Amino acid sequence: MSENLDKNRQQDIEKLNAFVDGELDMEARAEVTGRAANDPAYARELAMLSRLKATLGDAVPVPDFALPPQHARQGLRRVAMAAAASLVLFIASGIGWITYENRNVSTIMRQPV
């Protein structure tokens, strides 16, 4: 349940930031202002973000970066899976080698002299 609260809180913060930055359409803006009128904690959060934006203005430059595209993340996932598969193969090969060596040693030990 706390995960849902954290997720809802994160969504609220993102929506409030978008509101303060003027990134919401009219319908979403109306939703935020309506909720702020009925929820004092939400209104305080909105007021705090608005004051923060007004205080900072453009003093803090916004970095110009983007998340890697979906296909790039999939490429990283493939590399991770290949590395995991290589590790499993390496471990299995080591176990096979040790088993083979032990079998050879026990065969030599059983031979009559």
Residue pairs with C-beta under 8 A, 6 or more apart in sequence:
12 42
12 45
13 45
15 24
15 28
15 32
16 32
16 42
16 45
16 46
16 49
17 49
18 24
18 28
19 28
19 29
19 32
19 46
20 46
20 49
20 50
20 53
21 53
24 32
32 46
35 42
36 42
36 43
36 46
37 43
68 76
